[in-house]
Amino acid sequence: MRFRPNKIRVEILLPLFYKDGTEIEKSKFLETKEELAAKFHGCTALTPAEGLWIDDDSTKYYDTNSGFYVVAPYIEDSVKYFEDYKTTLKERFDQKEIFITYYPVKNLTL
């Protein structure tokens, strides 16, 4: 059986703190969650986790992330939406980078 996904799970990691250590306003997370839920008819929050990433110039960034995931149709429009939405999130959360990934999804049905 060939696996042909028609949906993707999109994960967006968002920092809980700005670069100066102050907490990012809860309203920014709420706004993001409401936008995603309105667009994709649902949104799930991710559990906070500690992370580390290293920039091209070897600068280390330690952070605590949370974020959201949604299940979206696996079509060009969905992928393009998230490519564009990344710019919005970088500005909203005042970040150099926002990590967004997607994975194929197959629902199990009985």
DAZIPE-V812434 format. One record per helix or strand of 2 or more residues. SS is the DSSP state (A for helix, B for strand). FROM is the first residue (numbers start at 1). LEN is the number of residues. If there is no record, write none. Layout:
BEGIN
ss->SS from->FROM len->LEN
ss->SS from->FROM len->LEN
END
This chain:
BEGIN
ss->B from->7 len->9
ss->A from->26 len->15
ss->B from->44 len->2
ss->B from->49 len->6
ss->B from->60 len->14
ss->A from->76 len->17
ss->B from->99 len->7
END
